Amino acid sequence: MKDINKIKNQLKIRRIKRVRAKVFGTAAKPRLAVFRSLKHISIQAINDKEGVTIASSADKEVTAKTNQEKAMAAGKLIAKKLMEKGIESAVFDKRHYKYHGLVKSVADGAREQGLKF
């Protein structure tokens, strides 16, 4: 069992590195990094040049009934925070997650609010 978990973790790290090799955030176009746990989802807008978080959002900050609606609302919230700071575009970092379900809802919510990827 330990060998299988070790291999799965290595594959996950490989996928993360593959995505991060292509995605880099700046002050004008930050990286939207999505983290999904079993219960919650959170998003950070990161300036990789300076290594600072510009804004963050999570589904704990919004009220909605379903997880899908919470993820979309969290995406809208991060986009609203970035728009207030004068940032209109970002790059989307899905990490090792597939682009569907909650991760897609976050992106759709941010796009709905006017953020460009």
C-alpha positions as CSV (number, residue, x, y, z in Angstrom):
1,M,0.0,0.0,0.0
2,K,2.8,2.4,0.8
3,D,4.3,1.9,-2.7
4,I,1.0,2.8,-4.4
5,N,0.6,6.0,-2.4
6,K,4.2,7.0,-3.0
7,I,3.7,6.5,-6.8
8,K,0.4,8.5,-6.7
9,N,2.1,11.3,-4.9
10,Q,5.0,11.4,-7.3
11,L,2.6,11.6,-10.3
12,K,0.7,14.4,-8.5
13,I,4.0,16.3,-8.0
14,R,4.9,15.8,-11.7
15,R,1.5,17.2,-12.8
16,I,2.0,20.2,-10.6
17,K,5.5,20.9,-12.0
18,R,4.2,20.5,-15.5
19,V,1.5,23.2,-15.0
20,R,3.9,25.5,-13.0
21,A,6.5,25.4,-15.8
22,K,4.0,27.1,-18.1
23,V,2.2,29.4,-15.6
24,F,3.9,32.4,-14.1
25,G,2.2,35.4,-12.4
26,T,3.3,39.0,-12.3
27,A,1.9,42.1,-10.6
28,A,-0.1,43.0,-13.7
29,K,-1.2,39.5,-14.4
30,P,-1.2,37.4,-11.2
31,R,-1.4,33.6,-11.0
32,L,-4.8,32.4,-9.7
33,A,-3.8,29.3,-7.7
34,V,-6.7,27.0,-6.8
35,F,-6.6,24.7,-3.8
36,R,-9.3,22.1,-3.3
37,S,-9.7,20.0,-0.2
38,L,-12.5,17.5,0.5
39,K,-14.7,20.1,2.1
40,H,-13.5,23.5,0.8
41,I,-12.0,25.4,-2.0
42,S,-9.7,28.4,-1.8
43,I,-8.1,30.7,-4.4
44,Q,-5.0,33.0,-4.2
45,A,-3.8,35.6,-6.6
46,I,0.0,35.4,-6.5
47,N,2.7,37.7,-7.8
48,D,5.5,35.2,-8.5
49,K,8.2,37.8,-9.2
50,E,8.0,39.1,-5.6
51,G,6.5,36.0,-4.0
52,V,3.5,37.8,-2.5
53,T,-0.2,37.1,-2.4
54,I,-2.2,39.9,-3.8
55,A,-5.6,38.7,-2.9
56,S,-7.3,35.6,-1.6
57,S,-10.7,34.1,-1.4
58,A,-12.4,30.9,-0.1
59,D,-15.8,29.3,-0.1
60,K,-15.9,29.9,3.7
61,E,-16.3,33.7,2.9
62,V,-19.5,33.3,0.8
63,T,-22.9,31.9,1.4
64,A,-24.5,29.5,-1.0
65,K,-26.3,26.2,-0.8
66,T,-24.3,23.8,-3.0
67,N,-20.5,23.4,-3.3
68,Q,-20.8,24.3,-7.0
69,E,-22.4,27.6,-6.1
70,K,-19.9,28.3,-3.4
71,A,-17.0,27.7,-5.8
72,M,-18.6,30.1,-8.3
73,A,-19.2,32.7,-5.7
74,A,-15.6,32.4,-4.4
75,G,-14.4,32.9,-8.0
76,K,-16.5,36.0,-8.3
77,L,-15.2,37.3,-5.0
78,I,-11.5,36.9,-6.0
79,A,-12.3,38.6,-9.4
80,K,-14.0,41.5,-7.5
81,K,-11.0,41.9,-5.2
82,L,-8.6,42.0,-8.1
83,M,-10.8,44.5,-10.1
84,E,-10.8,46.8,-7.1
85,K,-6.9,46.7,-7.2
86,G,-7.0,47.5,-10.9
87,I,-6.1,44.1,-12.2
88,E,-8.2,42.9,-15.1
89,S,-6.4,39.7,-16.2
90,A,-4.8,36.7,-14.6
91,V,-3.4,33.3,-15.4
92,F,-5.2,30.3,-14.1
93,D,-3.3,27.7,-12.1
94,K,-5.4,24.5,-11.7
95,R,-2.4,22.7,-10.1
96,H,-2.9,18.9,-10.5
97,Y,-6.7,19.1,-10.5
98,K,-8.8,18.3,-13.6
99,Y,-10.5,21.3,-15.1
100,H,-14.0,20.3,-14.3
101,G,-16.5,20.5,-11.4
102,L,-15.5,22.9,-8.7
103,V,-12.3,24.1,-10.4
104,K,-14.2,25.0,-13.6
105,S,-16.9,26.8,-11.5
106,V,-14.2,29.0,-9.9
107,A,-12.9,29.9,-13.3
108,D,-16.4,30.5,-14.7
109,G,-17.3,32.7,-11.7
110,A,-14.1,34.8,-12.1
111,R,-14.9,35.2,-15.9
112,E,-18.5,36.2,-15.1
113,Q,-17.2,39.0,-12.9
114,G,-15.0,40.3,-15.8
115,L,-11.6,38.8,-15.1
116,K,-9.8,37.7,-18.3
117,F,-7.6,34.5,-18.5
